[in-house]
Amino acid sequence: MFNFWDIVVIDKQYIGVIVKCWWKSNIWTLPNYDVYVRSSNGIKNFTEENIQQYIYDKEIDEEHLFIYQ
């Protein structure tokens, strides 16, 4: 689960910032996130399955290396 203002990677290629977190009426669905995507200069909606946490470390461990390839 992501929080407001988390920096994230969208579809393994775009960087964005979470601006809104919400669920649809069914509690069994994945949460939805409105994300400001810098490359498109706009806010788009994504489900949790399309979003990955941005790694702030200067050194990337093997577990997170696939995000940047």
C-alpha positions as CSV (number, residue, x, y, z in Angstrom):
1,M,0.0,0.0,0.0
2,F,1.2,3.5,-0.9
3,N,0.7,6.8,0.9
4,F,0.0,10.3,-0.2
5,W,3.2,11.9,-1.6
6,D,5.1,8.6,-2.1
7,I,7.4,8.7,-5.1
8,V,6.7,5.7,-7.3
9,V,7.7,3.9,-10.5
10,I,4.8,3.4,-12.9
11,D,4.8,0.5,-15.4
12,K,8.6,0.1,-14.8
13,Q,9.4,3.2,-16.8
14,Y,7.8,6.4,-15.5
15,I,8.3,8.3,-12.2
16,G,5.3,9.8,-10.4
17,V,4.0,11.0,-7.1
18,I,0.9,9.7,-5.3
19,V,-1.6,12.6,-4.9
20,K,-4.7,10.6,-3.9
21,C,-5.4,7.1,-2.5
22,W,-8.9,5.6,-2.6
23,W,-11.0,2.5,-3.0
24,K,-14.0,1.9,-5.2
25,S,-17.2,0.8,-3.5
26,N,-16.2,-2.8,-3.3
27,I,-13.8,-3.4,-0.4
28,W,-12.3,-6.5,-2.2
29,T,-10.9,-4.5,-5.0
30,L,-7.3,-3.2,-5.1
31,P,-6.8,0.4,-4.0
32,N,-6.7,3.1,-6.7
33,Y,-4.1,5.8,-6.8
34,D,-4.1,9.1,-8.6
35,V,-0.5,9.7,-9.6
36,Y,1.1,12.9,-11.0
37,V,3.3,11.5,-13.8
38,R,6.1,13.9,-14.6
39,S,6.7,12.8,-18.2
40,S,3.0,13.4,-19.2
41,N,2.7,16.5,-16.9
42,G,-0.7,15.2,-15.7
43,I,-2.5,13.1,-13.1
44,K,-3.5,9.6,-14.1
45,N,-5.2,6.8,-12.2
46,F,-3.5,3.4,-11.5
47,T,-4.2,0.3,-9.5
48,E,-1.6,-1.0,-7.0
49,E,-0.5,-3.7,-9.5
50,N,1.0,-1.1,-11.9
51,I,2.9,0.8,-9.2
52,Q,6.3,0.0,-7.6
53,Q,8.1,1.8,-4.8
54,Y,10.9,4.2,-5.9
55,I,14.2,3.2,-4.3
56,Y,16.1,6.2,-2.7
57,D,19.4,4.4,-2.0
58,K,22.4,5.2,-4.1
59,E,23.2,1.5,-4.2
60,I,20.5,-0.8,-5.5
61,D,20.4,-4.3,-4.2
62,E,19.6,-7.3,-6.4
63,E,16.0,-7.5,-5.2
64,H,15.1,-4.1,-6.7
65,L,17.5,-4.0,-9.7
66,F,14.7,-5.2,-12.1
67,I,12.8,-2.0,-11.7
68,Y,15.6,0.0,-13.4
69,Q,16.4,-2.3,-16.3
